[in-house]
């Protein structure tokens, strides 16, 4: 029997052996809200700075959310961006995010298969 003391290698093996929690149905709703919020906030930041190209971070958002289908990330982010643009930046992104994201994700599973 091998005695495993508090070494980095031993701790790393213990962490690797533990199963990860499944990505349940409640988490995608939160993620969808955060994606939408990012699109909206990024538009407002770009408007404020006068540099929209710098603030359009769609590809970064796709990479940051590998657990969500790419199509869903693109649609949610761009809906946030386009909604803020349509309202000329006069929008409370946080107030709109939950409803818009919920409307998009209702009845569908946006998680990666």
MMTF fields as JSON, N, C-alpha, C and O atoms, coordinates in Angstrom:
{
  "mmtfVersion": "1.0.0",
  "mmtfProducer": "UNKNOWN",
  "numBonds": 451,
  "numAtoms": 452,
  "numGroups": 113,
  "numChains": 1,
  "numModels": 1,
  "chainsPerModel": [1],
  "groupsPerChain": [113],
  "chainIdList": ["A"],
  "bondAtomList": [4, 2, 8, 6, 12, 10, 16, 14, 20, 18, 24, 22, 28, 26, 32, 30, 36, 34, 40, 38, 44, 42, 48, 46, 52, 50, 56, 54, 60, 58, 64, 62, 68, 66, 72, 70, 76, 74, 80, 78, 84, 82, 88, 86, 92, 90, 96, 94, 100, 98, 104, 102, 108, 106, 112, 110, 116, 114, 120, 118, 124, 122, 128, 126, 132, 130, 136, 134, 140, 138, 144, 142, 148, 146, 152, 150, 156, 154, 160, 158, 164, 162, 168, 166, 172, 170, 176, 174, 180, 178, 184, 182, 188, 186, 192, 190, 196, 194, 200, 198, 204, 202, 208, 206, 212, 210, 216, 214, 220, 218, 224, 222, 228, 226, 232, 230, 236, 234, 240, 238, 244, 242, 248, 246, 252, 250, 256, 254, 260, 258, 264, 262, 268, 266, 272, 270, 276, 274, 280, 278, 284, 282, 288, 286, 292, 290, 296, 294, 300, 298, 304, 302, 308, 306, 312, 310, 316, 314, 320, 318, 324, 322, 328, 326, 332, 330, 336, 334, 340, 338, 344, 342, 348, 346, 352, 350, 356, 354, 360, 358, 364, 362, 368, 366, 372, 370, 376, 374, 380, 378, 384, 382, 388, 386, 392, 390, 396, 394, 400, 398, 404, 402, 408, 406, 412, 410, 416, 414, 420, 418, 424, 422, 428, 426, 432, 430, 436, 434, 440, 438, 444, 442, 448, 446],
  "bondOrderList": [1, 1, 1, 1, 1, 1, 1, 1, 1, 1, 1, 1, 1, 1, 1, 1, 1, 1, 1, 1, 1, 1, 1, 1, 1, 1, 1, 1, 1, 1, 1, 1, 1, 1, 1, 1, 1, 1, 1, 1, 1, 1, 1, 1, 1, 1, 1, 1, 1, 1, 1, 1, 1, 1, 1, 1, 1, 1, 1, 1, 1, 1, 1, 1, 1, 1, 1, 1, 1, 1, 1, 1, 1, 1, 1, 1, 1, 1, 1, 1, 1, 1, 1, 1, 1, 1, 1, 1, 1, 1, 1, 1, 1, 1, 1, 1, 1, 1, 1, 1, 1, 1, 1, 1, 1, 1, 1, 1, 1, 1, 1, 1],
  "groupList": [{"groupName": "UNK", "atomNameList": ["N", "CA", "C", "O"], "elementList": ["N", "C", "C", "O"], "formalChargeList": [0, 0, 0, 0], "bondAtomList": [1, 0, 2, 1, 3, 2], "bondOrderList": [1, 1, 2], "singleLetterCode": "X", "chemCompType": "L-PEPTIDE LINKING"}],
  "groupTypeList": [0, 0, 0, 0, 0, 0, 0, 0, 0, 0, 0, 0, 0, 0, 0, 0, 0, 0, 0, 0, 0, 0, 0, 0, 0, 0, 0, 0, 0, 0, 0, 0, 0, 0, 0, 0, 0, 0, 0, 0, 0, 0, 0, 0, 0, 0, 0, 0, 0, 0, 0, 0, 0, 0, 0, 0, 0, 0, 0, 0, 0, 0, 0, 0, 0, 0, 0, 0, 0, 0, 0, 0, 0, 0, 0, 0, 0, 0, 0, 0, 0, 0, 0, 0, 0, 0, 0, 0, 0, 0, 0, 0, 0, 0, 0, 0, 0, 0, 0, 0, 0, 0, 0, 0, 0, 0, 0, 0, 0, 0, 0, 0, 0],
  "groupIdList": [1, 2, 3, 4, 5, 6, 7, 8, 9, 10, 11, 12, 13, 14, 15, 16, 17, 18, 19, 20, 21, 22, 23, 24, 25, 26, 27, 28, 29, 30, 31, 32, 33, 34, 35, 36, 37, 38, 39, 40, 41, 42, 43, 44, 45, 46, 47, 48, 49, 50, 51, 52, 53, 54, 55, 56, 57, 58, 59, 60, 61, 62, 63, 64, 65, 66, 67, 68, 69, 70, 71, 72, 73, 74, 75, 76, 77, 78, 79, 80, 81, 82, 83, 84, 85, 86, 87, 88, 89, 90, 91, 92, 93, 94, 95, 96, 97, 98, 99, 100, 101, 102, 103, 104, 105, 106, 107, 108, 109, 110, 111, 112, 113],
  "secStructList": [7, 7, 7, 7, 7, 1, 7, 2, 2, 2, 2, 2, 2, 2, 2, 2, 2, 1, 7, 7, 7, 7, 7, 7, 2, 2, 2, 2, 2, 2, 2, 2, 2, 2, 2, 2, 2, 2, 2, 2, 2, 2, 2, 2, 2, 2, 2, 2, 2, 6, 7, 2, 2, 2, 2, 7, 7, 2, 2, 2, 2, 2, 2, 2, 6, 6, 6, 5, 7, 2, 2, 2, 2, 2, 2, 2, 2, 2, 2, 2, 2, 2, 2, 2, 2, 2, 6, 6, 6, 7, 1, 7, 2, 2, 2, 2, 2, 2, 2, 2, 2, 2, 2, 2, 2, 6, 6, 1, 7, 7, 5, 7, 7],
  "xCoordList": [0.848, 0.0, 0.892, 1.849, 0.583, 1.377, 0.697, -0.51, 1.457, 0.94, 1.03, 2.106, -0.084, -0.135, -0.186, -1.205, 0.906, 0.949, 0.497, 0.144, 0.506, 0.038, 1.065, 1.659, 1.257, 2.145, 1.295, 0.128, 1.867, 1.126, 0.658, -0.472, 1.508, 1.156, 0.011, -0.898, 0.059, -0.977, -2.319, -3.351, -2.299, -3.527, -4.098, -5.316, -3.248, -3.705, -4.422, -5.448, -3.878, -4.525, -5.873, -6.817, -5.979, -7.254, -8.307, -9.455, -7.929, -8.87, -9.288, -10.463, -8.361, -8.656, -9.589, -10.364, -9.528, -10.36, -11.805, -12.688, -12.049, -13.386, -14.223, -13.769, -15.424, -16.268, -16.735, -16.933, -16.906, -17.412, -18.937, -19.546, -19.53, -20.983, -21.534, -20.943, -22.654, -23.228, -23.732, -24.103, -23.735, -24.218, -25.735, -26.281, -26.421, -27.87, -28.649, -28.072, -29.952, -30.798, -30.904, -31.274, -30.594, -30.657, -29.469, -29.592, -28.324, -27.114, -27.165, -26.709, -27.692, -27.752, -28.597, -28.298, -29.638, -30.462, -29.639, -29.742, -28.826, -27.948, -26.903, -26.638, -26.307, -25.298, -25.897, -25.263, -27.111, -27.777, -27.958, -27.748, -28.345, -28.514, -27.183, -27.139, -26.112, -24.797, -24.302, -23.664, -24.588, -24.201, -24.932, -24.319, -26.238, -27.037, -26.532, -26.365, -26.295, -25.803, -24.472, -24.242, -23.606, -22.313, -22.492, -21.841, -23.366, -23.607, -24.132, -23.681, -25.072, -25.664, -24.63, -24.484, -23.929, -22.927, -21.771, -21.265, -21.356, -20.262, -20.656, -19.835, -21.913, -22.356, -22.261, -21.743, -22.769, -22.751, -21.314, -21.041, -20.41, -19.012, -18.41, -17.684, -18.716, -18.23, -18.791, -18.086, -20.055, -20.688, -20.03, -19.737, -19.805, -19.215, -17.785, -17.356, -17.059, -15.662, -15.515, -14.462, -16.57, -16.503, -15.738, -15.246, -15.637, -14.881, -15.646, -15.337, -16.65, -17.473, -16.686, -16.906, -15.776, -15.008, -14.21, -14.091, -13.675, -12.904, -13.789, -13.331, -15.033, -15.924, -16.808, -17.479, -16.831, -17.592, -16.761, -15.855, -17.073, -16.267, -17.025, -17.033, -17.643, -18.47, -17.651, -18.045, -16.535, -15.726, -15.195, -15.105, -14.844, -14.407, -15.525, -15.283, -16.744, -17.89, -18.144, -18.455, -18.013, -18.19, -17.16, -17.499, -15.906, -14.846, -15.039, -14.672, -15.604, -15.804, -16.963, -17.082, -17.814, -18.999, -19.034, -19.965, -18.043, -18.038, -19.181, -19.489, -19.798, -20.896, -22.229, -23.208, -22.256, -23.472, -23.256, -22.165, -24.3, -24.197, -23.777, -24.246, -22.901, -22.372, -23.503, -23.475, -24.481, -25.595, -26.316, -26.677, -26.523, -27.206, -26.366, -26.904, -25.071, -24.194, -24.247, -24.386, -24.136, -24.152, -25.477, -25.491, -26.571, -27.891, -28.14, -28.655, -27.78, -27.984, -27.112, -27.594, -25.828, -24.906, -25.35, -25.401, -25.67, -26.048, -27.411, -27.656, -28.295, -29.57, -29.337, -29.968, -28.439, -28.089, -27.485, -27.851, -26.556, -25.895, -26.928, -26.975, -27.76, -28.735, -29.822, -30.292, -30.218, -31.233, -30.688, -31.379, -29.468, -28.842, -28.674, -28.854, -28.326, -28.164, -29.5, -29.577, -30.555, -31.885, -32.37, -33.11, -31.937, -32.358, -31.32, -31.378, -30.363, -29.31, -28.55, -28.11, -28.406, -27.629, -28.374, -27.838, -29.596, -30.376, -31.189, -32.38, -30.505, -31.093, -30.369, -29.153, -31.114, -30.506, -30.349, -31.297, -29.149, -28.896, -29.275, -29.834, -28.973, -29.254, -30.759, -31.172, -31.569, -33.017, -33.58, -34.51, -33.03, -33.531, -32.988, -33.652, -31.795, -31.101, -31.909, -32.005, -32.481, -33.195, -34.375, -34.548, -35.167, -36.335, -35.983, -36.561, -35.04, -34.656, -34.02, -34.343, -33.125, -32.456, -33.461, -33.416, -34.352, -35.378, -36.295, -36.651, -36.672, -37.523, -36.828, -37.452, -35.548, -34.811, -34.7, -34.928, -34.357, -34.065, -35.301, -35.194, -36.464, -37.661, -37.999, -38.095, -38.173, -38.591, -37.494, -37.757, -36.258, -35.152, -33.995, -33.89, -33.158, -31.971, -30.778, -30.415, -30.168, -29.064, -27.705, -26.669, -27.714, -26.464, -25.858, -26.569, -24.531, -23.846, -24.252, -24.389, -24.443, -24.801, -23.645, -23.778],
  "yCoordList": [-1.178, 0.0, 1.239, 1.316, 2.196, 3.411, 4.509, 4.721, 5.187, 6.287, 7.57, 7.943, 8.228, 9.463, 10.648, 10.903, 11.355, 12.558, 13.752, 13.596, 14.907, 16.101, 16.606, 17.669, 15.853, 16.284, 16.775, 16.403, 17.599, 18.159, 17.056, 17.099, 16.077, 14.99, 14.155, 13.765, 13.886, 13.082, 13.832, 13.244, 15.109, 15.908, 16.033, 15.995, 16.18, 16.288, 15.016, 15.076, 13.849, 12.582, 12.446, 11.929, 12.898, 12.82, 13.685, 13.265, 14.888, 15.785, 15.205, 15.28, 14.632, 14.062, 12.856, 12.589, 12.13, 10.95, 11.288, 10.44, 12.505, 12.887, 13.232, 13.997, 12.693, 13.016, 14.47, 15.018, 15.077, 16.448, 16.404, 15.447, 17.422, 17.485, 17.707, 18.456, 17.071, 17.274, 18.713, 19.375, 19.157, 20.5, 20.41, 19.972, 20.822, 20.604, 21.698, 22.671, 21.521, 22.416, 23.832, 24.74, 24.053, 25.4, 26.261, 27.48, 25.634, 26.383, 27.037, 28.173, 26.386, 27.05, 28.322, 29.267, 28.364, 29.574, 30.74, 31.865, 30.463, 31.495, 31.901, 33.089, 30.911, 31.208, 32.032, 32.967, 31.693, 32.442, 33.901, 34.805, 34.122, 35.482, 36.246, 37.417, 35.578, 36.225, 36.525, 37.553, 35.645, 35.88, 37.102, 37.981, 37.156, 38.292, 39.584, 40.599, 39.536, 40.7, 41.187, 42.393, 40.268, 40.639, 41.381, 42.399, 40.879, 41.549, 42.956, 43.886, 43.115, 44.426, 45.379, 46.515, 44.914, 45.752, 46.112, 47.234, 45.158, 45.435, 46.499, 47.344, 46.468, 47.521, 48.885, 49.845, 48.95, 50.225, 50.714, 51.911, 49.796, 50.176, 50.694, 51.688, 50.014, 50.454, 51.81, 52.64, 52.03, 53.32, 54.421, 55.501, 54.14, 55.119, 55.471, 56.618, 54.467, 54.662, 55.118, 55.621, 54.941, 55.308, 54.299, 54.633, 53.069, 52.03, 50.711, 49.86, 50.552, 49.342, 48.082, 47.031, 48.179, 47.0, 46.41, 45.191, 47.262, 46.797, 46.036, 45.098, 46.434, 45.862, 44.727, 44.08, 44.463, 43.319, 42.067, 41.745, 41.377, 40.241, 38.92, 38.106, 38.737, 37.555, 36.264, 35.313, 36.228, 35.003, 34.665, 33.492, 35.681, 35.443, 34.801, 33.913, 35.259, 34.721, 33.268, 32.443, 32.957, 31.575, 30.667, 29.581, 31.113, 30.316, 30.185, 29.165, 31.198, 31.179, 30.278, 29.936, 29.893, 29.083, 27.795, 27.599, 26.915, 25.692, 24.737, 23.834, 24.927, 24.056, 24.426, 23.687, 25.57, 26.049, 25.939, 26.215, 25.537, 25.438, 26.785, 27.838, 26.737, 27.945, 28.836, 30.053, 28.238, 29.012, 29.794, 30.954, 29.168, 29.848, 31.007, 32.079, 30.811, 31.881, 33.068, 34.213, 32.793, 33.868, 34.624, 35.855, 33.902, 34.565, 35.373, 36.49, 34.817, 35.536, 36.784, 37.86, 36.641, 37.775, 38.882, 40.055, 38.487, 39.496, 40.11, 41.263, 39.365, 39.953, 41.02, 42.077, 40.757, 41.772, 42.998, 44.127, 42.776, 43.86, 44.672, 45.899, 43.953, 44.631, 45.355, 46.414, 44.791, 45.445, 46.757, 47.775, 46.736, 47.959, 48.987, 50.186, 48.506, 49.421, 50.049, 51.248, 49.228, 49.741, 50.799, 51.715, 50.652, 51.616, 52.721, 53.487, 52.783, 53.806, 53.837, 54.893, 52.67, 52.547, 52.922, 52.78, 53.396, 53.792, 52.579, 52.459, 51.689, 50.429, 49.943, 50.091, 49.373, 48.716, 47.247, 46.466, 46.888, 45.557, 44.454, 43.43, 44.664, 43.63, 43.361, 42.21, 44.406, 44.228, 43.462, 42.67, 43.689, 43.039, 41.622, 40.784, 41.344, 40.089, 38.855, 37.922, 38.836, 37.634, 37.303, 36.154, 38.296, 38.064, 37.659, 36.715, 38.363, 38.071, 36.685, 35.918, 36.367, 35.062, 33.944, 32.891, 34.179, 33.193, 32.946, 31.805, 34.018, 33.884, 33.062, 32.211, 33.314, 32.578, 31.096, 30.233, 30.802, 29.418, 28.612, 27.414, 29.239, 28.494, 27.393, 27.625, 26.207, 25.074, 24.391, 23.406, 24.89, 24.253, 23.977, 24.599, 23.07, 22.763, 23.382, 22.944, 24.398, 25.096, 24.499, 24.975, 23.447, 22.802, 22.043, 21.579, 21.922, 21.092, 19.638, 19.224, 18.865, 17.447, 16.648, 15.445],
  "zCoordList": [0.0, 0.0, 0.0, 0.77, -0.851, -0.972, -0.164, -0.282, 0.635, 1.442, 0.625, 0.158, 0.46, -0.334, 0.616, 1.257, 0.696, 1.529, 0.699, -0.47, 1.277, 0.589, -0.429, -0.252, -1.461, -2.529, -3.687, -3.806, -4.531, -5.664, -6.61, -7.098, -6.872, -7.784, -7.225, -7.958, -5.94, -5.307, -5.338, -5.661, -5.007, -5.008, -6.41, -6.585, -7.403, -8.787, -9.212, -9.889, -8.813, -9.157, -8.477, -9.075, -7.243, -6.524, -7.199, -7.34, -7.616, -8.279, -9.616, -9.975, -10.359, -11.67, -11.549, -12.467, -10.441, -10.251, -9.876, -10.001, -9.421, -9.011, -10.236, -11.087, -10.345, -11.503, -11.425, -10.341, -12.589, -12.613, -12.594, -13.074, -12.05, -11.993, -13.397, -14.175, -13.737, -15.061, -15.226, -14.257, -16.434, -16.775, -16.853, -17.866, -15.785, -15.738, -16.47, -16.956, -16.539, -17.335, -16.785, -17.529, -15.516, -14.949, -15.342, -15.459, -15.546, -15.879, -17.254, -17.387, -18.279, -19.577, -19.553, -20.282, -18.734, -18.64, -18.099, -18.589, -17.089, -16.533, -17.562, -17.75, -18.231, -19.252, -20.387, -20.873, -20.812, -21.885, -21.484, -22.293, -20.247, -19.737, -19.764, -20.141, -19.365, -19.353, -20.765, -20.992, -21.707, -23.101, -23.642, -24.248, -23.424, -23.895, -23.255, -23.932, -21.966, -21.229, -21.792, -21.884, -22.165, -22.75, -24.065, -24.301, -24.917, -26.197, -26.009, -26.677, -25.112, -24.823, -24.226, -24.678, -23.227, -22.555, -23.477, -23.442, -24.3, -25.226, -26.248, -26.604, -26.729, -27.636, -26.953, -27.522, -25.726, -25.004, -24.764, -24.857, -24.459, -24.268, -25.568, -25.573, -26.672, -27.976, -28.37, -28.944, -28.061, -28.354, -27.53, -28.041, -26.269, -25.367, -25.771, -25.65, -26.253, -26.631, -28.088, -28.482, -28.875, -30.285, -31.127, -32.205, -30.641, -31.346, -31.251, -30.416, -32.119, -32.067, -32.412, -31.81, -33.368, -33.787, -32.622, -32.501, -31.782, -30.631, -29.64, -28.987, -29.532, -28.517, -29.02, -28.215, -30.33, -30.845, -30.591, -31.359, -29.526, -29.055, -29.166, -28.242, -30.286, -30.507, -30.444, -29.769, -31.133, -31.148, -29.759, -29.399, -28.98, -27.599, -26.786, -25.969, -27.019, -26.283, -26.662, -25.803, -27.94, -28.401, -27.727, -27.256, -27.681, -27.059, -25.547, -24.963, -24.918, -23.468, -23.05, -21.874, -23.99, -23.678, -24.504, -25.285, -24.349, -25.158, -24.812, -25.59, -23.677, -23.25, -23.914, -23.81, -24.594, -25.272, -26.777, -27.275, -27.497, -28.962, -29.554, -29.121, -30.533, -31.174, -31.702, -31.515, -32.351, -32.906, -31.814, -32.013, -30.678, -29.572, -29.046, -28.767, -28.907, -28.415, -29.371, -28.94, -30.67, -31.672, -31.632, -31.623, -31.608, -31.618, -30.348, -30.412, -29.203, -27.941, -27.865, -27.515, -28.192, -28.131, -29.087, -28.719, -30.316, -31.312, -31.011, -31.363, -30.37, -29.973, -28.912, -28.949, -27.971, -26.969, -27.624, -27.299, -28.552, -29.28, -30.073, -29.983, -30.856, -31.724, -30.935, -31.351, -29.809, -28.977, -28.417, -28.434, -27.929, -27.408, -28.527, -28.312, -29.723, -30.869, -31.252, -31.522, -31.275, -31.635, -30.643, -31.002, -29.387, -28.361, -28.166, -27.205, -29.108, -29.088, -27.762, -27.305, -27.16, -25.926, -24.662, -23.563, -24.8, -23.621, -23.171, -23.458, -22.459, -22.032, -20.779, -20.658, -19.863, -18.719, -19.117, -19.036, -19.544, -20.083, -19.104, -19.497, -17.843, -16.836, -16.728, -16.586, -16.792, -16.706, -17.903, -17.747, -19.085, -20.297, -20.475, -21.084, -19.957, -20.239, -19.871, -20.668, -18.702, -18.242, -19.157, -19.565, -19.468, -20.31, -21.727, -22.267, -22.334, -23.717, -23.818, -24.725, -22.898, -22.918, -22.651, -23.287, -21.722, -21.393, -22.591, -22.883, -23.276, -24.463, -25.543, -26.176, -25.752, -26.781, -26.417, -27.264, -25.189, -24.78, -24.403, -24.142, -24.37, -23.951, -24.949, -26.154, -24.42, -25.244, -26.028, -26.718, -25.941, -26.657, -25.702, -24.645, -26.07, -25.281, -26.003, -27.094, -25.398, -26.036, -25.677, -26.141, -24.844, -24.448, -25.619, -26.51, -25.603, -26.586, -26.34, -25.189, -27.402, -27.208, -26.622, -26.397]
}
